[in-house]
Amino acid sequence: MSYDGATLRRLRLQDILSFIKDHPDNAPTLAVTSLMVLKHGLKMKTTETMLHELAQTGVIRYRGNSWVITRGKEIGDFIEQDKTRERNYVK
């Protein structure tokens, strides 16, 4: 199945946010970029740009040595909504 560019971007953002949510005290930039290289084949710079965009919009921030989600419930709803949508695409 092929996705358009916007859908791919949304799925990638979902994966980044899911990883940060699941690793609240252990999601440094290197861990997130490594995930995205392995799962999506993205360049590290591309993932760093996505992290920067999420930080600029106030969705995540860098605290200590880890990314954390700053809009907990909203982001949790976004992640679950997309997981449901992704499952529906596969049907």
TORFITI-239397 format. One line per 3 residues: number of its first residue (from 1); their letters; for each residue x, y, z of C-alpha. Coordinates in Angstrom, 3 decimals. Layout:
# TORFITI-239397
NUM = a = X,Y,Z ~ ...
END
This chain:
# TORFITI-239397
1 = msy = 0.000,0.000,0.000 ~ 1.307,3.458,-0.809 ~ 0.685,6.629,1.138
4 = dga = 0.761,10.240,0.028 ~ 3.415,12.546,1.468 ~ 1.193,14.088,4.132
7 = tlr = 0.096,10.691,5.432 ~ 3.705,9.469,5.600 ~ 4.714,12.589,7.507
10 = rlr = 1.840,12.149,9.936 ~ 2.745,8.487,10.554 ~ 6.368,9.463,11.145
13 = lqd = 5.372,12.183,13.603 ~ 3.158,9.629,15.340 ~ 6.131,7.260,15.683
16 = ils = 8.309,10.013,17.123 ~ 5.654,11.024,19.642 ~ 4.882,7.400,20.557
19 = fik = 8.571,6.759,21.240 ~ 8.878,9.864,23.411 ~ 5.676,8.959,25.264
22 = dhp = 6.848,5.383,25.882 ~ 10.339,6.497,27.030 ~ 9.645,9.606,29.137
25 = dna = 13.080,9.732,30.768 ~ 15.117,8.125,28.017 ~ 14.374,9.784,24.682
28 = ptl = 17.472,11.789,23.737 ~ 17.857,13.015,20.179 ~ 20.189,10.152,19.252
31 = avt = 17.648,7.526,20.367 ~ 14.818,9.153,18.396 ~ 16.930,9.605,15.265
34 = slm = 18.160,6.014,15.501 ~ 14.578,4.755,15.654 ~ 13.598,6.754,12.596
37 = vlk = 16.661,5.657,10.610 ~ 15.851,2.015,11.311 ~ 12.062,2.164,10.997
40 = hgl = 11.575,4.671,8.181 ~ 14.997,5.073,6.599 ~ 15.068,8.799,7.395
43 = kmk = 18.276,10.760,7.545 ~ 19.209,11.934,11.015 ~ 18.933,15.564,9.905
46 = tte = 15.331,14.991,8.764 ~ 14.361,13.603,12.166 ~ 16.183,16.440,13.934
49 = tml = 14.174,18.899,11.831 ~ 10.931,17.163,12.800 ~ 11.914,17.271,16.487
52 = hel = 12.693,20.986,16.125 ~ 9.279,21.617,14.515 ~ 7.491,19.746,17.315
55 = aqt = 9.458,21.762,19.889 ~ 8.681,25.075,18.173 ~ 4.958,24.304,18.296
58 = gvi = 5.158,23.461,22.001 ~ 4.285,19.785,21.606 ~ 7.612,18.566,23.037
61 = ryr = 10.570,20.104,24.830 ~ 14.047,19.003,25.804 ~ 14.354,18.521,29.567
64 = gns = 17.630,17.358,31.034 ~ 18.856,14.906,28.442 ~ 15.530,13.707,27.047
67 = wvi = 12.613,14.887,24.941 ~ 9.318,15.053,26.831 ~ 5.752,15.646,25.686
70 = trg = 4.270,18.879,26.989 ~ 0.689,18.379,25.768 ~ -0.034,14.987,27.304
73 = kei = -3.741,14.291,26.754 ~ -3.960,16.035,23.384 ~ -0.968,14.112,22.071
76 = gdf = -2.208,10.835,23.528 ~ -5.500,11.322,21.668 ~ -3.610,12.188,18.459
79 = ieq = -1.459,9.057,18.706 ~ -4.426,6.753,19.374 ~ -6.491,8.351,16.591
82 = dkt = -3.713,7.747,14.104 ~ -3.142,4.162,15.258 ~ -6.827,3.478,14.596
85 = rer = -6.602,5.181,11.201 ~ -3.475,3.193,10.304 ~ -5.188,-0.086,11.202
88 = nyv = -8.099,0.899,8.953 ~ -5.731,1.522,6.026 ~ -4.364,-1.989,6.333
91 = k = -7.777,-3.685,6.117
END
